[in-house]
Amino acid sequence: MRLEIIQPDDWHVHVREGEVLQYTIPEIGLHFARAVIMPNTNSPIVSIDAMLAYREAIHAAMGQTSFEPLMTLYLTADFDPSILKSAKEFPWFHGVKLYPKGATTGAEQGVLNWLEHAEVFEQMVLLNIPLMVHAEVLSPDVDVFDREAVCLEENLQPLIEAYPTLRVVLEHVSTQEGVNWVKAHYPQVAATVTAHHLCFDRNALLNTRIHPDLFCLPVLKRREHQQALIAAVTSGHPGFFLGTDSAPQAARDTYCASGCAGIYTQPYALSLYTQVFFEQQALAHLEGFTSLNGARFYGRSPNTQRVCLVQKPMKVPEFLPWALEDRLTPICAGQQLAWQVEGV
Ligand SMILES: [Zn+2]
């Protein structure tokens, strides 16, 4: 079976920084026309200069492939809202990312009390800049599997009520509650959905053995949440779109006594998403999810290029090259995927 679709965009990806860009960047241009680059690098992207330098480093690492990197700023506790006006002048500036402090890898400089940042949100509303949110609370009183649902209630709902014209993206939605919330508040809010949250539930991570390469944040949830995500994206609802949250890291950071969260999906994500839609007999809605809904929400034009998806088995390598004599374990390492991406 062959399927031709408008070239997709990845509305949420981590590419890390420095030497490893040579491994993380060229993979994106193979399948995606645009990619929203997350700002949680070792020194967070909090200024125009940092954003320009990061974008230049990304371009320098592209090699033979190309895509448009859409850049984001990291909302730190001392974020200066006055830079938003200058940021907005760059057509590739995409939005502001909010991490609750400590909620995931690279979120140490995130925010504690969201509504304290009124000046930032007011400026974003004025300039029509979207806010992308890692929607989890980090509290010893909240179970790790409940962090998203509690965050919706405690942080996100008050935020959208306080700023009813602020556009908000619930990044990597992982629960039934998240799906319901997006449906209730679309088009003010929307959500990105990862391939791994669609393909796996928490049994894949924590069964009779632990699989650290499937540890991500938000953590994989129970089966009914996975099913709610599948139903939402395959229904064709315009409030859900592709964001891989592909998060590459050295294997030594995955397989160790205190492993980091992050799943590397980028080169295989499109195969996995296609398989999900195929299994649900919903291929008619695939293009909306991969290539149209995100562009529409963000007010950008759909891509003009097309890609072809072919139902042809492909084996994922056991590992990929990485810097400093280490390696990178991709999602589904050593396994066979059912779909491949071809140019048109
Ligand atoms: Zn992320």
py3Dmol code that shows the C-alpha trace and the ligand (Angstrom):
import py3Dmol

protein = """\
ATOM      1  CA  MET A   1       0.000   0.000   0.000  1.00  0.00           C
ATOM      2  CA  ARG A   2       1.210   3.539  -0.842  1.00  0.00           C
ATOM      3  CA  LEU A   3      -0.083   6.792   0.515  1.00  0.00           C
ATOM      4  CA  GLU A   4       0.871  10.308  -0.518  1.00  0.00           C
ATOM      5  CA  ILE A   5       0.467  13.170   1.944  1.00  0.00           C
ATOM      6  CA  ILE A   6       1.485  16.822   2.281  1.00  0.00           C
ATOM      7  CA  GLN A   7       4.904  16.897   3.944  1.00  0.00           C
ATOM      8  CA  PRO A   8       4.491  16.850   7.745  1.00  0.00           C
ATOM      9  CA  ASP A   9       5.885  19.212  10.389  1.00  0.00           C
ATOM     10  CA  ASP A  10       7.207  18.207  13.796  1.00  0.00           C
ATOM     11  CA  TRP A  11       5.728  20.708  16.258  1.00  0.00           C
ATOM     12  CA  HIS A  12       7.902  19.580  19.214  1.00  0.00           C
ATOM     13  CA  VAL A  13      11.437  18.235  19.032  1.00  0.00           C
ATOM     14  CA  HIS A  14      14.643  18.275  21.091  1.00  0.00           C
ATOM     15  CA  VAL A  15      17.904  18.362  19.181  1.00  0.00           C
ATOM     16  CA  ARG A  16      20.300  19.005  22.103  1.00  0.00           C
ATOM     17  CA  GLU A  17      23.416  21.070  21.351  1.00  0.00           C
ATOM     18  CA  GLY A  18      27.099  21.044  20.431  1.00  0.00           C
ATOM     19  CA  GLU A  19      28.749  18.060  18.770  1.00  0.00           C
ATOM     20  CA  VAL A  20      25.590  15.926  18.712  1.00  0.00           C
ATOM     21  CA  LEU A  21      23.758  18.292  16.351  1.00  0.00           C
ATOM     22  CA  GLN A  22      25.513  16.443  13.505  1.00  0.00           C
ATOM     23  CA  TYR A  23      23.451  13.369  14.482  1.00  0.00           C
ATOM     24  CA  THR A  24      20.151  14.949  15.492  1.00  0.00           C
ATOM     25  CA  ILE A  25      19.671  17.597  12.791  1.00  0.00           C
ATOM     26  CA  PRO A  26      19.996  15.827   9.402  1.00  0.00           C
ATOM     27  CA  GLU A  27      17.419  13.212  10.462  1.00  0.00           C
ATOM     28  CA  ILE A  28      14.696  15.855  10.766  1.00  0.00           C
ATOM     29  CA  GLY A  29      14.942  17.140   7.208  1.00  0.00           C
ATOM     30  CA  LEU A  30      14.506  13.623   5.839  1.00  0.00           C
ATOM     31  CA  HIS A  31      10.806  13.663   6.698  1.00  0.00           C
ATOM     32  CA  PHE A  32       9.725  17.031   8.072  1.00  0.00           C
ATOM     33  CA  ALA A  33       9.530  20.471   6.461  1.00  0.00           C
ATOM     34  CA  ARG A  34       9.448  22.444   9.728  1.00  0.00           C
ATOM     35  CA  ALA A  35      10.343  21.576  13.301  1.00  0.00           C
ATOM     36  CA  VAL A  36       9.708  23.447  16.532  1.00  0.00           C
ATOM     37  CA  ILE A  37      12.987  23.339  18.456  1.00  0.00           C
ATOM     38  CA  MET A  38      12.640  23.118  22.230  1.00  0.00           C
ATOM     39  CA  PRO A  39      14.719  25.604  24.252  1.00  0.00           C
ATOM     40  CA  ASN A  40      15.781  23.431  27.237  1.00  0.00           C
ATOM     41  CA  THR A  41      19.455  23.223  26.347  1.00  0.00           C
ATOM     42  CA  ASN A  42      22.155  23.277  29.032  1.00  0.00           C
ATOM     43  CA  SER A  43      22.020  27.066  28.996  1.00  0.00           C
ATOM     44  CA  PRO A  44      18.335  27.698  28.337  1.00  0.00           C
ATOM     45  CA  ILE A  45      17.397  29.775  25.294  1.00  0.00           C
ATOM     46  CA  VAL A  46      16.234  32.953  27.034  1.00  0.00           C
ATOM     47  CA  SER A  47      17.477  35.754  24.786  1.00  0.00           C
ATOM     48  CA  ILE A  48      17.317  36.772  21.145  1.00  0.00           C
ATOM     49  CA  ASP A  49      21.090  36.286  20.856  1.00  0.00           C
ATOM     50  CA  ALA A  50      20.891  32.755  22.248  1.00  0.00           C
ATOM     51  CA  MET A  51      18.061  31.930  19.862  1.00  0.00           C
ATOM     52  CA  LEU A  52      19.992  33.301  16.863  1.00  0.00           C
ATOM     53  CA  ALA A  53      23.146  31.397  17.798  1.00  0.00           C
ATOM     54  CA  TYR A  54      21.228  28.156  18.327  1.00  0.00           C
ATOM     55  CA  ARG A  55      19.449  28.545  14.999  1.00  0.00           C
ATOM     56  CA  GLU A  56      22.765  29.162  13.251  1.00  0.00           C
ATOM     57  CA  ALA A  57      24.284  26.025  14.817  1.00  0.00           C
ATOM     58  CA  ILE A  58      21.263  24.025  13.650  1.00  0.00           C
ATOM     59  CA  HIS A  59      21.597  25.316  10.096  1.00  0.00           C
ATOM     60  CA  ALA A  60      25.313  24.533  10.110  1.00  0.00           C
ATOM     61  CA  ALA A  61      24.560  20.904  11.038  1.00  0.00           C
ATOM     62  CA  MET A  62      21.997  20.253   8.295  1.00  0.00           C
ATOM     63  CA  GLY A  63      24.328  18.654   5.746  1.00  0.00           C
ATOM     64  CA  GLN A  64      22.472  17.462   2.648  1.00  0.00           C
ATOM     65  CA  THR A  65      18.996  17.742   4.155  1.00  0.00           C
ATOM     66  CA  SER A  66      17.080  20.858   5.060  1.00  0.00           C
ATOM     67  CA  PHE A  67      14.091  21.968   7.075  1.00  0.00           C
ATOM     68  CA  GLU A  68      12.917  25.175   8.681  1.00  0.00           C
ATOM     69  CA  PRO A  69      13.784  25.311  12.397  1.00  0.00           C
ATOM     70  CA  LEU A  70      11.111  27.258  14.284  1.00  0.00           C
ATOM     71  CA  MET A  71      12.652  28.634  17.451  1.00  0.00           C
ATOM     72  CA  THR A  72      11.236  29.011  20.949  1.00  0.00           C
ATOM     73  CA  LEU A  73      12.133  30.910  24.116  1.00  0.00           C
ATOM     74  CA  TYR A  74      12.285  29.328  27.573  1.00  0.00           C
ATOM     75  CA  LEU A  75      10.090  30.973  30.221  1.00  0.00           C
ATOM     76  CA  THR A  76      12.477  31.163  33.182  1.00  0.00           C
ATOM     77  CA  ALA A  77      11.688  32.780  36.534  1.00  0.00           C
ATOM     78  CA  ASP A  78      13.417  36.010  35.481  1.00  0.00           C
ATOM     79  CA  PHE A  79      12.257  36.055  31.850  1.00  0.00           C
ATOM     80  CA  ASP A  80      12.298  39.533  30.337  1.00  0.00           C
ATOM     81  CA  PRO A  81       8.949  40.135  28.537  1.00  0.00           C
ATOM     82  CA  SER A  82      10.354  43.128  26.673  1.00  0.00           C
ATOM     83  CA  ILE A  83      12.281  40.825  24.295  1.00  0.00           C
ATOM     84  CA  LEU A  84       9.077  39.330  22.883  1.00  0.00           C
ATOM     85  CA  LYS A  85       8.452  42.269  20.579  1.00  0.00           C
ATOM     86  CA  SER A  86      11.845  41.846  18.883  1.00  0.00           C
ATOM     87  CA  ALA A  87      11.450  38.059  18.811  1.00  0.00           C
ATOM     88  CA  LYS A  88       8.119  38.380  17.029  1.00  0.00           C
ATOM     89  CA  GLU A  89       9.830  40.184  14.156  1.00  0.00           C
ATOM     90  CA  PHE A  90      11.546  36.958  13.095  1.00  0.00           C
ATOM     91  CA  PRO A  91       9.160  34.840  10.994  1.00  0.00           C
ATOM     92  CA  TRP A  92      10.829  31.715  12.399  1.00  0.00           C
ATOM     93  CA  PHE A  93      10.146  32.687  16.015  1.00  0.00           C
ATOM     94  CA  HIS A  94       7.467  30.299  17.124  1.00  0.00           C
ATOM     95  CA  GLY A  95       6.503  30.810  20.753  1.00  0.00           C
ATOM     96  CA  VAL A  96       7.347  30.519  24.433  1.00  0.00           C
ATOM     97  CA  LYS A  97       7.787  27.205  26.260  1.00  0.00           C
ATOM     98  CA  LEU A  98       6.761  26.820  29.875  1.00  0.00           C
ATOM     99  CA  TYR A  99       8.346  24.105  32.007  1.00  0.00           C
ATOM    100  CA  PRO A 100       7.235  23.722  35.607  1.00  0.00           C
ATOM    101  CA  LYS A 101      10.458  23.887  37.590  1.00  0.00           C
ATOM    102  CA  GLY A 102      12.191  20.492  37.677  1.00  0.00           C
ATOM    103  CA  ALA A 103       9.390  18.653  35.849  1.00  0.00           C
ATOM    104  CA  THR A 104      11.640  16.995  33.255  1.00  0.00           C
ATOM    105  CA  THR A 105      15.116  16.894  31.686  1.00  0.00           C
ATOM    106  CA  GLY A 106      16.388  20.486  31.394  1.00  0.00           C
ATOM    107  CA  ALA A 107      13.522  22.016  33.392  1.00  0.00           C
ATOM    108  CA  GLU A 108      15.618  23.136  36.374  1.00  0.00           C
ATOM    109  CA  GLN A 109      15.096  26.783  35.444  1.00  0.00           C
ATOM    110  CA  GLY A 110      11.361  26.488  34.890  1.00  0.00           C
ATOM    111  CA  VAL A 111       8.613  28.372  36.679  1.00  0.00           C
ATOM    112  CA  LEU A 112       7.037  27.757  40.082  1.00  0.00           C
ATOM    113  CA  ASN A 113       3.986  29.977  40.286  1.00  0.00           C
ATOM    114  CA  TRP A 114       2.633  30.371  36.763  1.00  0.00           C
ATOM    115  CA  LEU A 115       0.362  33.350  37.339  1.00  0.00           C
ATOM    116  CA  GLU A 116       3.271  35.389  38.707  1.00  0.00           C
ATOM    117  CA  HIS A 117       4.357  35.845  35.107  1.00  0.00           C
ATOM    118  CA  ALA A 118       1.458  38.128  34.224  1.00  0.00           C
ATOM    119  CA  GLU A 119       3.590  40.593  32.289  1.00  0.00           C
ATOM    120  CA  VAL A 120       4.861  37.837  30.019  1.00  0.00           C
ATOM    121  CA  PHE A 121       1.383  36.458  29.320  1.00  0.00           C
ATOM    122  CA  GLU A 122      -0.046  39.942  28.729  1.00  0.00           C
ATOM    123  CA  GLN A 123       2.669  40.669  26.211  1.00  0.00           C
ATOM    124  CA  MET A 124       2.088  37.298  24.513  1.00  0.00           C
ATOM    125  CA  VAL A 125      -1.622  38.020  24.186  1.00  0.00           C
ATOM    126  CA  LEU A 126      -0.850  41.442  22.738  1.00  0.00           C
ATOM    127  CA  LEU A 127       1.572  40.016  20.185  1.00  0.00           C
ATOM    128  CA  ASN A 128      -0.421  36.834  19.530  1.00  0.00           C
ATOM    129  CA  ILE A 129       2.429  34.541  20.599  1.00  0.00           C
ATOM    130  CA  PRO A 130       1.432  30.983  21.570  1.00  0.00           C
ATOM    131  CA  LEU A 131       2.455  29.328  24.839  1.00  0.00           C
ATOM    132  CA  MET A 132       3.619  25.714  24.770  1.00  0.00           C
ATOM    133  CA  VAL A 133       3.290  23.931  28.083  1.00  0.00           C
ATOM    134  CA  HIS A 134       4.859  20.881  29.687  1.00  0.00           C
ATOM    135  CA  ALA A 135       1.720  20.180  31.691  1.00  0.00           C
ATOM    136  CA  GLU A 136       2.806  18.352  34.818  1.00  0.00           C
ATOM    137  CA  VAL A 137       2.975  19.398  38.450  1.00  0.00           C
ATOM    138  CA  LEU A 138       5.987  18.321  40.427  1.00  0.00           C
ATOM    139  CA  SER A 139       4.996  17.770  44.009  1.00  0.00           C
ATOM    140  CA  PRO A 140       5.782  14.958  46.431  1.00  0.00           C
ATOM    141  CA  ASP A 141       2.038  14.754  47.121  1.00  0.00           C
ATOM    142  CA  VAL A 142       1.084  14.027  43.522  1.00  0.00           C
ATOM    143  CA  ASP A 143       1.581  10.574  42.047  1.00  0.00           C
ATOM    144  CA  VAL A 144       3.754  10.532  38.926  1.00  0.00           C
ATOM    145  CA  PHE A 145       0.857   9.092  36.878  1.00  0.00           C
ATOM    146  CA  ASP A 146      -1.485  11.920  37.997  1.00  0.00           C
ATOM    147  CA  ARG A 147       0.790  14.869  37.289  1.00  0.00           C
ATOM    148  CA  GLU A 148      -0.873  15.914  34.048  1.00  0.00           C
ATOM    149  CA  ALA A 149      -4.451  15.700  35.343  1.00  0.00           C
ATOM    150  CA  VAL A 150      -3.553  17.742  38.451  1.00  0.00           C
ATOM    151  CA  CYS A 151      -1.712  20.320  36.365  1.00  0.00           C
ATOM    152  CA  LEU A 152      -4.789  20.845  34.189  1.00  0.00           C
ATOM    153  CA  GLU A 153      -6.845  21.638  37.242  1.00  0.00           C
ATOM    154  CA  GLU A 154      -4.313  23.629  39.260  1.00  0.00           C
ATOM    155  CA  ASN A 155      -2.405  25.511  36.570  1.00  0.00           C
ATOM    156  CA  LEU A 156      -3.768  25.301  33.051  1.00  0.00           C
ATOM    157  CA  GLN A 157      -7.443  25.949  33.687  1.00  0.00           C
ATOM    158  CA  PRO A 158      -6.749  29.072  35.827  1.00  0.00           C
ATOM    159  CA  LEU A 159      -4.280  30.251  33.174  1.00  0.00           C
ATOM    160  CA  ILE A 160      -6.708  30.082  30.246  1.00  0.00           C
ATOM    161  CA  GLU A 161      -9.444  31.655  32.367  1.00  0.00           C
ATOM    162  CA  ALA A 162      -7.135  34.537  33.290  1.00  0.00           C
ATOM    163  CA  TYR A 163      -6.036  34.950  29.660  1.00  0.00           C
ATOM    164  CA  PRO A 164      -8.934  33.828  27.457  1.00  0.00           C
ATOM    165  CA  THR A 165      -7.181  34.925  24.265  1.00  0.00           C
ATOM    166  CA  LEU A 166      -3.792  33.357  25.056  1.00  0.00           C
ATOM    167  CA  ARG A 167      -3.308  30.388  22.733  1.00  0.00           C
ATOM    168  CA  VAL A 168      -1.996  27.392  24.641  1.00  0.00           C
ATOM    169  CA  VAL A 169      -0.626  24.052  23.469  1.00  0.00           C
ATOM    170  CA  LEU A 170      -0.750  21.134  25.865  1.00  0.00           C
ATOM    171  CA  GLU A 171       2.454  19.453  24.766  1.00  0.00           C
ATOM    172  CA  HIS A 172       2.681  15.653  24.546  1.00  0.00           C
ATOM    173  CA  VAL A 173      -0.810  15.084  25.948  1.00  0.00           C
ATOM    174  CA  SER A 174      -0.805  11.724  27.740  1.00  0.00           C
ATOM    175  CA  THR A 175      -4.163  11.293  29.483  1.00  0.00           C
ATOM    176  CA  GLN A 176      -7.901  11.028  28.917  1.00  0.00           C
ATOM    177  CA  GLU A 177      -8.276  14.164  31.062  1.00  0.00           C
ATOM    178  CA  GLY A 178      -5.907  16.029  28.762  1.00  0.00           C
ATOM    179  CA  VAL A 179      -7.827  14.927  25.673  1.00  0.00           C
ATOM    180  CA  ASN A 180     -11.127  16.042  27.214  1.00  0.00           C
ATOM    181  CA  TRP A 181      -9.661  19.393  28.233  1.00  0.00           C
ATOM    182  CA  VAL A 182      -8.374  20.102  24.723  1.00  0.00           C
ATOM    183  CA  LYS A 183     -11.722  19.181  23.176  1.00  0.00           C
ATOM    184  CA  ALA A 184     -13.523  21.446  25.654  1.00  0.00           C
ATOM    185  CA  HIS A 185     -11.310  24.458  24.972  1.00  0.00           C
ATOM    186  CA  TYR A 186     -10.313  24.157  21.324  1.00  0.00           C
ATOM    187  CA  PRO A 187      -9.594  26.469  19.448  1.00  0.00           C
ATOM    188  CA  GLN A 188      -8.007  28.445  22.308  1.00  0.00           C
ATOM    189  CA  VAL A 189      -6.011  25.322  23.148  1.00  0.00           C
ATOM    190  CA  ALA A 190      -4.617  22.412  21.184  1.00  0.00           C
ATOM    191  CA  ALA A 191      -2.247  19.513  21.861  1.00  0.00           C
ATOM    192  CA  THR A 192       0.715  17.759  20.342  1.00  0.00           C
ATOM    193  CA  VAL A 193       0.712  13.959  20.522  1.00  0.00           C
ATOM    194  CA  THR A 194       3.838  11.791  20.425  1.00  0.00           C
ATOM    195  CA  ALA A 195       4.234   8.499  18.584  1.00  0.00           C
ATOM    196  CA  HIS A 196       5.338   6.741  21.773  1.00  0.00           C
ATOM    197  CA  HIS A 197       2.245   7.765  23.762  1.00  0.00           C
ATOM    198  CA  LEU A 198       0.097   6.428  20.901  1.00  0.00           C
ATOM    199  CA  CYS A 199       2.013   3.160  20.517  1.00  0.00           C
ATOM    200  CA  PHE A 200       2.707   2.134  24.113  1.00  0.00           C
ATOM    201  CA  ASP A 201       1.150   2.009  27.537  1.00  0.00           C
ATOM    202  CA  ARG A 202       2.975   1.771  30.859  1.00  0.00           C
ATOM    203  CA  ASN A 203       3.167  -2.015  30.697  1.00  0.00           C
ATOM    204  CA  ALA A 204       5.751  -1.591  27.951  1.00  0.00           C
ATOM    205  CA  LEU A 205       7.906   0.379  30.390  1.00  0.00           C
ATOM    206  CA  LEU A 206       7.294  -1.503  33.628  1.00  0.00           C
ATOM    207  CA  ASN A 207       6.417  -5.095  33.101  1.00  0.00           C
ATOM    208  CA  THR A 208       8.266  -8.072  34.478  1.00  0.00           C
ATOM    209  CA  ARG A 209      11.375  -6.185  33.399  1.00  0.00           C
ATOM    210  CA  ILE A 210      12.073  -2.485  33.195  1.00  0.00           C
ATOM    211  CA  HIS A 211      12.690  -0.844  29.798  1.00  0.00           C
ATOM    212  CA  PRO A 212      14.547   2.422  30.426  1.00  0.00           C
ATOM    213  CA  ASP A 213      14.517   3.279  26.718  1.00  0.00           C
ATOM    214  CA  LEU A 214      10.726   3.814  27.051  1.00  0.00           C
ATOM    215  CA  PHE A 215      11.041   6.198  29.992  1.00  0.00           C
ATOM    216  CA  CYS A 216       9.800   9.650  29.086  1.00  0.00           C
ATOM    217  CA  LEU A 217       8.044  12.528  30.798  1.00  0.00           C
ATOM    218  CA  PRO A 218       5.125  12.652  30.898  1.00  0.00           C
ATOM    219  CA  VAL A 219       5.504   8.961  31.693  1.00  0.00           C
ATOM    220  CA  LEU A 220       3.529   6.386  29.677  1.00  0.00           C
ATOM    221  CA  LYS A 221       0.083   5.850  31.171  1.00  0.00           C
ATOM    222  CA  ARG A 222      -2.359   2.971  31.519  1.00  0.00           C
ATOM    223  CA  ARG A 223      -4.073   1.447  28.495  1.00  0.00           C
ATOM    224  CA  GLU A 224      -7.292   3.478  28.670  1.00  0.00           C
ATOM    225  CA  HIS A 225      -5.342   6.723  28.382  1.00  0.00           C
ATOM    226  CA  GLN A 226      -3.445   5.386  25.366  1.00  0.00           C
ATOM    227  CA  GLN A 227      -6.784   4.445  23.807  1.00  0.00           C
ATOM    228  CA  ALA A 228      -8.185   7.937  24.463  1.00  0.00           C
ATOM    229  CA  LEU A 229      -5.208   9.459  22.639  1.00  0.00           C
ATOM    230  CA  ILE A 230      -5.628   7.084  19.697  1.00  0.00           C
ATOM    231  CA  ALA A 231      -9.348   7.867  19.495  1.00  0.00           C
ATOM    232  CA  ALA A 232      -8.690  11.628  19.607  1.00  0.00           C
ATOM    233  CA  VAL A 233      -6.127  11.713  16.805  1.00  0.00           C
ATOM    234  CA  THR A 234      -7.827   9.191  14.531  1.00  0.00           C
ATOM    235  CA  SER A 235     -11.197  10.957  14.875  1.00  0.00           C
ATOM    236  CA  GLY A 236      -9.825  13.814  12.795  1.00  0.00           C
ATOM    237  CA  HIS A 237     -10.308  16.428  15.558  1.00  0.00           C
ATOM    238  CA  PRO A 238      -8.366  19.538  14.440  1.00  0.00           C
ATOM    239  CA  GLY A 239      -7.059  20.272  17.956  1.00  0.00           C
ATOM    240  CA  PHE A 240      -4.509  17.434  17.876  1.00  0.00           C
ATOM    241  CA  PHE A 241      -1.333  17.417  15.807  1.00  0.00           C
ATOM    242  CA  LEU A 242       2.047  15.782  15.401  1.00  0.00           C
ATOM    243  CA  GLY A 243       4.820  16.585  17.892  1.00  0.00           C
ATOM    244  CA  THR A 244       7.328  13.788  18.333  1.00  0.00           C
ATOM    245  CA  ASP A 245       8.976  15.103  21.519  1.00  0.00           C
ATOM    246  CA  SER A 246      11.905  13.127  20.160  1.00  0.00           C
ATOM    247  CA  ALA A 247      14.543  13.498  22.873  1.00  0.00           C
ATOM    248  CA  PRO A 248      17.918  11.963  22.016  1.00  0.00           C
ATOM    249  CA  GLN A 249      20.470  11.241  24.734  1.00  0.00           C
ATOM    250  CA  ALA A 250      23.587   9.152  25.226  1.00  0.00           C
ATOM    251  CA  ALA A 251      22.862   5.509  26.050  1.00  0.00           C
ATOM    252  CA  ARG A 252      24.810   5.943  29.289  1.00  0.00           C
ATOM    253  CA  ASP A 253      22.173   8.472  30.418  1.00  0.00           C
ATOM    254  CA  THR A 254      19.363   6.027  29.575  1.00  0.00           C
ATOM    255  CA  TYR A 255      20.856   2.868  31.056  1.00  0.00           C
ATOM    256  CA  CYS A 256      22.218   3.803  34.475  1.00  0.00           C
ATOM    257  CA  ALA A 257      21.232   3.915  38.132  1.00  0.00           C
ATOM    258  CA  SER A 258      19.384   7.222  37.726  1.00  0.00           C
ATOM    259  CA  GLY A 259      18.374   7.357  34.077  1.00  0.00           C
ATOM    260  CA  CYS A 260      17.137  10.473  32.289  1.00  0.00           C
ATOM    261  CA  ALA A 261      13.738  10.735  30.596  1.00  0.00           C
ATOM    262  CA  GLY A 262      13.784  10.892  26.805  1.00  0.00           C
ATOM    263  CA  ILE A 263      12.895   8.659  23.855  1.00  0.00           C
ATOM    264  CA  TYR A 264      14.531   9.086  20.470  1.00  0.00           C
ATOM    265  CA  THR A 265      11.812   8.687  17.858  1.00  0.00           C
ATOM    266  CA  GLN A 266      12.616  11.238  15.155  1.00  0.00           C
ATOM    267  CA  PRO A 267      13.552   9.010  12.127  1.00  0.00           C
ATOM    268  CA  TYR A 268      10.874   6.389  12.946  1.00  0.00           C
ATOM    269  CA  ALA A 269       8.021   8.547  14.182  1.00  0.00           C
ATOM    270  CA  LEU A 270       6.246   8.892  10.863  1.00  0.00           C
ATOM    271  CA  SER A 271       6.244   5.097  10.391  1.00  0.00           C
ATOM    272  CA  LEU A 272       4.783   4.635  13.862  1.00  0.00           C
ATOM    273  CA  TYR A 273       2.088   7.306  13.485  1.00  0.00           C
ATOM    274  CA  THR A 274       1.071   5.807  10.120  1.00  0.00           C
ATOM    275  CA  GLN A 275       0.778   2.353  11.670  1.00  0.00           C
ATOM    276  CA  VAL A 276      -1.559   3.719  14.374  1.00  0.00           C
ATOM    277  CA  PHE A 277      -3.881   5.323  11.816  1.00  0.00           C
ATOM    278  CA  PHE A 278      -3.706   2.216   9.612  1.00  0.00           C
ATOM    279  CA  GLU A 279      -4.703  -0.073  12.490  1.00  0.00           C
ATOM    280  CA  GLN A 280      -7.685   2.154  13.267  1.00  0.00           C
ATOM    281  CA  GLN A 281      -8.677   2.256   9.582  1.00  0.00           C
ATOM    282  CA  ALA A 282      -8.323   6.020   9.813  1.00  0.00           C
ATOM    283  CA  LEU A 283      -5.669   6.758   7.174  1.00  0.00           C
ATOM    284  CA  ALA A 284      -8.048   9.398   5.778  1.00  0.00           C
ATOM    285  CA  HIS A 285      -7.291  11.499   8.884  1.00  0.00           C
ATOM    286  CA  LEU A 286      -3.510  10.985   8.880  1.00  0.00           C
ATOM    287  CA  GLU A 287      -2.665  14.004   6.722  1.00  0.00           C
ATOM    288  CA  GLY A 288      -4.742  16.328   8.909  1.00  0.00           C
ATOM    289  CA  PHE A 289      -2.847  15.193  11.993  1.00  0.00           C
ATOM    290  CA  THR A 290       0.651  15.172  10.457  1.00  0.00           C
ATOM    291  CA  SER A 291       0.495  18.100   8.066  1.00  0.00           C
ATOM    292  CA  LEU A 292      -2.529  20.403   8.440  1.00  0.00           C
ATOM    293  CA  ASN A 293      -3.884  20.801  11.981  1.00  0.00           C
ATOM    294  CA  GLY A 294      -0.689  22.237  13.470  1.00  0.00           C
ATOM    295  CA  ALA A 295      -0.131  24.689  10.635  1.00  0.00           C
ATOM    296  CA  ARG A 296      -3.738  25.867  10.923  1.00  0.00           C
ATOM    297  CA  PHE A 297      -3.536  26.339  14.707  1.00  0.00           C
ATOM    298  CA  TYR A 298      -0.288  28.283  14.425  1.00  0.00           C
ATOM    299  CA  GLY A 299      -1.465  30.381  11.475  1.00  0.00           C
ATOM    300  CA  ARG A 300       1.161  29.046   9.092  1.00  0.00           C
ATOM    301  CA  SER A 301       0.638  27.800   5.535  1.00  0.00           C
ATOM    302  CA  PRO A 302       0.644  24.065   4.884  1.00  0.00           C
ATOM    303  CA  ASN A 303       3.766  22.768   3.143  1.00  0.00           C
ATOM    304  CA  THR A 304       3.772  22.486  -0.623  1.00  0.00           C
ATOM    305  CA  GLN A 305       6.017  19.408  -0.862  1.00  0.00           C
ATOM    306  CA  ARG A 306       4.611  15.897  -0.478  1.00  0.00           C
ATOM    307  CA  VAL A 307       5.945  12.630   0.916  1.00  0.00           C
ATOM    308  CA  CYS A 308       5.013   9.062   0.209  1.00  0.00           C
ATOM    309  CA  LEU A 309       4.373   6.427   2.873  1.00  0.00           C
ATOM    310  CA  VAL A 310       4.879   2.871   1.732  1.00  0.00           C
ATOM    311  CA  GLN A 311       3.813  -0.268   3.554  1.00  0.00           C
ATOM    312  CA  LYS A 312       7.164  -2.021   3.417  1.00  0.00           C
ATOM    313  CA  PRO A 313       8.981  -3.562   6.410  1.00  0.00           C
ATOM    314  CA  MET A 314      11.950  -1.668   7.810  1.00  0.00           C
ATOM    315  CA  LYS A 315      14.286  -2.773  10.567  1.00  0.00           C
ATOM    316  CA  VAL A 316      15.265  -0.200  13.189  1.00  0.00           C
ATOM    317  CA  PRO A 317      18.994  -0.425  14.030  1.00  0.00           C
ATOM    318  CA  GLU A 318      19.994  -1.614  17.523  1.00  0.00           C
ATOM    319  CA  PHE A 319      21.786   1.679  18.060  1.00  0.00           C
ATOM    320  CA  LEU A 320      22.813   4.855  16.251  1.00  0.00           C
ATOM    321  CA  PRO A 321      26.036   6.883  16.432  1.00  0.00           C
ATOM    322  CA  TRP A 322      26.414   9.479  19.182  1.00  0.00           C
ATOM    323  CA  ALA A 323      29.180  11.701  20.488  1.00  0.00           C
ATOM    324  CA  LEU A 324      31.975  10.908  22.943  1.00  0.00           C
ATOM    325  CA  GLU A 325      32.291   7.243  22.048  1.00  0.00           C
ATOM    326  CA  ASP A 326      28.760   6.584  23.214  1.00  0.00           C
ATOM    327  CA  ARG A 327      25.702   5.562  21.231  1.00  0.00           C
ATOM    328  CA  LEU A 328      22.020   6.361  20.979  1.00  0.00           C
ATOM    329  CA  THR A 329      19.256   3.787  21.325  1.00  0.00           C
ATOM    330  CA  PRO A 330      16.280   4.604  19.080  1.00  0.00           C
ATOM    331  CA  ILE A 331      12.683   3.661  19.798  1.00  0.00           C
ATOM    332  CA  CYS A 332      11.855   0.066  18.776  1.00  0.00           C
ATOM    333  CA  ALA A 333      15.584  -0.719  18.495  1.00  0.00           C
ATOM    334  CA  GLY A 334      16.118  -3.968  16.611  1.00  0.00           C
ATOM    335  CA  GLN A 335      12.434  -4.274  15.758  1.00  0.00           C
ATOM    336  CA  GLN A 336      10.629  -4.255  12.449  1.00  0.00           C
ATOM    337  CA  LEU A 337       8.335  -1.346  11.501  1.00  0.00           C
ATOM    338  CA  ALA A 338       5.614  -1.752   8.883  1.00  0.00           C
ATOM    339  CA  TRP A 339       5.854   1.590   7.047  1.00  0.00           C
ATOM    340  CA  GLN A 340       8.640   3.528   5.345  1.00  0.00           C
ATOM    341  CA  VAL A 341       8.809   7.092   4.154  1.00  0.00           C
ATOM    342  CA  GLU A 342       9.830   7.776   0.571  1.00  0.00           C
ATOM    343  CA  GLY A 343      10.228  10.989  -1.346  1.00  0.00           C
ATOM    344  CA  VAL A 344       7.743  11.718  -4.107  1.00  0.00           C
TER     345      VAL A 344
END
"""
ligand_1 = """\
1
ZN
Zn 9.745 17.825 25.086
"""
view = py3Dmol.view(width=600, height=400)
view.addModel(protein, "pdb")
view.setStyle({"model": 0}, {"cartoon": {"style": "trace"}})
view.addModel(ligand_1, "xyz")
view.setStyle({"model": 1}, {"stick": {}})
view.zoomTo()
view.show()
